[in-house]
Protein backbone atom coordinates (compact mmCIF):
# COMPACT_ATOMS: atom_id res chain seq x y z
CA UNK A 1 0.00 0.00 0.00
CA UNK A 2 1.36 3.36 -1.02
CA UNK A 3 0.55 6.37 1.10
CA UNK A 4 1.01 9.91 -0.15
CA UNK A 5 1.14 12.69 2.39
CA UNK A 6 1.03 16.30 1.43
CA UNK A 7 2.65 19.13 3.32
CA UNK A 8 1.58 22.72 2.84
CA UNK A 9 4.21 25.32 3.76
CA UNK A 10 2.75 28.73 4.54
CA UNK A 11 4.25 31.92 5.86
CA UNK A 12 2.39 35.10 6.62
CA UNK A 13 2.71 38.49 8.21
CA UNK A 14 0.58 38.86 11.34
CA UNK A 15 -1.98 41.61 11.05
CA UNK A 16 -1.50 44.62 13.25
CA UNK A 17 -4.03 45.67 15.88
CA UNK A 18 -6.91 47.82 14.74
CA UNK A 19 -6.18 51.54 14.32
CA UNK A 20 -8.68 52.43 17.06
CA UNK A 21 -6.39 50.55 19.49
CA UNK A 22 -3.37 52.71 18.65
CA UNK A 23 -3.92 54.91 21.72
CA UNK A 24 -3.40 51.99 24.11
CA UNK A 25 -0.25 51.79 26.16
CA UNK A 26 2.57 49.96 24.38
CA UNK A 27 2.26 47.03 26.76
CA UNK A 28 -1.51 46.69 26.29
CA UNK A 29 -1.18 47.05 22.52
CA UNK A 30 1.44 44.27 22.52
CA UNK A 31 -0.85 42.02 24.57
CA UNK A 32 -3.72 42.62 22.15
CA UNK A 33 -1.44 41.95 19.21
CA UNK A 34 -0.30 38.66 20.79
CA UNK A 35 -3.85 37.49 21.52
CA UNK A 36 -4.98 38.42 18.02
CA UNK A 37 -1.97 36.68 16.43
CA UNK A 38 -2.59 33.45 18.35
CA UNK A 39 -6.31 33.49 17.54
CA UNK A 40 -5.64 34.25 13.87
CA UNK A 41 -3.14 31.39 13.68
CA UNK A 42 -5.58 28.97 15.25
CA UNK A 43 -8.29 30.04 12.79
CA UNK A 44 -5.91 29.83 9.81
CA UNK A 45 -4.89 26.27 10.71
CA UNK A 46 -8.50 25.12 10.97
CA UNK A 47 -9.49 26.88 7.77
CA UNK A 48 -6.55 25.54 5.76
CA UNK A 49 -7.31 21.96 6.79
CA UNK A 50 -11.00 22.47 5.98
CA UNK A 51 -10.44 24.15 2.62
CA UNK A 52 -7.66 21.80 1.44
CA UNK A 53 -8.65 18.28 2.48
CA UNK A 54 -5.65 16.66 0.74
CA UNK A 55 -3.19 18.38 3.10
CA UNK A 56 -1.98 16.21 5.97
CA UNK A 57 0.53 18.62 7.50
CA UNK A 58 0.87 22.39 7.61
CA UNK A 59 4.31 23.89 8.10
CA UNK A 60 3.70 27.42 9.29
CA UNK A 61 5.78 30.50 9.92
CA UNK A 62 4.42 33.81 11.17
CA UNK A 63 6.29 37.09 11.31
CA UNK A 64 5.36 40.56 12.48
CA UNK A 65 7.06 42.10 9.47
CA UNK A 66 8.86 40.54 6.53
CA UNK A 67 12.30 41.59 7.77
CA UNK A 68 11.74 40.56 11.40
CA UNK A 69 12.34 37.22 13.13
CA UNK A 70 9.67 34.55 13.34
CA UNK A 71 7.03 34.87 16.05
CA UNK A 72 5.40 31.46 15.55
CA UNK A 73 6.59 28.37 13.74
CA UNK A 74 5.59 24.75 13.63
CA UNK A 75 4.42 21.60 11.92
CA UNK A 76 0.74 20.87 12.49
CA UNK A 77 -0.61 17.45 11.57
CA UNK A 78 -4.26 17.04 10.66
CA UNK A 79 -4.56 14.18 13.15
CA UNK A 80 -3.52 16.47 16.01
CA UNK A 81 -6.68 18.54 15.56
CA UNK A 82 -8.74 15.64 16.87
CA UNK A 83 -6.41 15.17 19.83
CA UNK A 84 -6.31 18.80 20.85
CA UNK A 85 -8.32 19.59 23.94
CA UNK A 86 -10.19 22.70 24.91
CA UNK A 87 -7.37 24.65 26.53
CA UNK A 88 -6.28 28.26 26.37
CA UNK A 89 -5.41 29.35 22.85
CA UNK A 90 -1.70 29.21 23.67
CA UNK A 91 -1.89 25.69 25.07
CA UNK A 92 -4.02 24.56 22.14
CA UNK A 93 -1.50 25.85 19.61
CA UNK A 94 1.38 24.28 21.50
CA UNK A 95 -0.45 20.94 21.60
CA UNK A 96 -0.89 21.20 17.83
CA UNK A 97 2.87 21.67 17.35
CA UNK A 98 3.18 25.45 17.12
CA UNK A 99 6.20 26.96 18.86
CA UNK A 100 6.31 30.51 20.20
CA UNK A 101 7.66 32.48 23.14
CA UNK A 102 5.70 34.80 25.38
CA UNK A 103 6.73 37.16 28.14
CA UNK A 104 4.10 38.97 30.19
CA UNK A 105 1.43 37.91 27.63
CA UNK A 106 3.46 39.46 24.78
CA UNK A 107 4.97 37.53 21.86
CA UNK A 108 8.74 37.46 21.52
CA UNK A 109 10.88 36.32 18.60
CA UNK A 110 11.01 32.52 18.37
CA UNK A 111 14.47 30.98 18.40
C-alpha positions in Angstrom: 0.0 0.0 0.0 1.4 3.4 -1.0 0.6 6.4 1.1 1.0 9.9 -0.1 1.1 12.7 2.4 1.0 16.3 1.4 2.7 19.1 3.3 1.6 22.7 2.8 4.2 25.3 3.8 2.7 28.7 4.5 4.2 31.9 5.9 2.4 35.1 6.6 2.7 38.5 8.2 0.6 38.9 11.3 -2.0 41.6 11.1 -1.5 44.6 13.3 -4.0 45.7 15.9 -6.9 47.8 14.7 -6.2 51.5 14.3 -8.7 52.4 17.1 -6.4 50.5 19.5 -3.4 52.7 18.6 -3.9 54.9 21.7 -3.4 52.0 24.1 -0.2 51.8 26.2 2.6 50.0 24.4 2.3 47.0 26.8 -1.5 46.7 26.3 -1.2 47.0 22.5 1.4 44.3 22.5 -0.9 42.0 24.6 -3.7 42.6 22.1 -1.4 41.9 19.2 -0.3 38.7 20.8 -3.9 37.5 21.5 -5.0 38.4 18.0 -2.0 36.7 16.4 -2.6 33.5 18.3 -6.3 33.5 17.5 -5.6 34.2 13.9 -3.1 31.4 13.7 -5.6 29.0 15.2 -8.3 30.0 12.8 -5.9 29.8 9.8 -4.9 26.3 10.7 -8.5 25.1 11.0 -9.5 26.9 7.8 -6.5 25.5 5.8 -7.3 22.0 6.8 -11.0 22.5 6.0 -10.4 24.1 2.6 -7.7 21.8 1.4 -8.7 18.3 2.5 -5.7 16.7 0.7 -3.2 18.4 3.1 -2.0 16.2 6.0 0.5 18.6 7.5 0.9 22.4 7.6 4.3 23.9 8.1 3.7 27.4 9.3 5.8 30.5 9.9 4.4 33.8 11.2 6.3 37.1 11.3 5.4 40.6 12.5 7.1 42.1 9.5 8.9 40.5 6.5 12.3 41.6 7.8 11.7 40.6 11.4 12.3 37.2 13.1 9.7 34.6 13.3 7.0 34.9 16.1 5.4 31.5 15.5 6.6 28.4 13.7 5.6 24.8 13.6 4.4 21.6 11.9 0.7 20.9 12.5 -0.6 17.4 11.6 -4.3 17.0 10.7 -4.6 14.2 13.1 -3.5 16.5 16.0 -6.7 18.5 15.6 -8.7 15.6 16.9 -6.4 15.2 19.8 -6.3 18.8 20.8 -8.3 19.6 23.9 -10.2 22.7 24.9 -7.4 24.7 26.5 -6.3 28.3 26.4 -5.4 29.4 22.9 -1.7 29.2 23.7 -1.9 25.7 25.1 -4.0 24.6 22.1 -1.5 25.8 19.6 1.4 24.3 21.5 -0.4 20.9 21.6 -0.9 21.2 17.8 2.9 21.7 17.3 3.2 25.5 17.1 6.2 27.0 18.9 6.3 30.5 20.2 7.7 32.5 23.1 5.7 34.8 25.4 6.7 37.2 28.1 4.1 39.0 30.2 1.4 37.9 27.6 3.5 39.5 24.8 5.0 37.5 21.9 8.7 37.5 21.5 10.9 36.3 18.6 11.0 32.5 18.4 14.5 31.0 18.4 
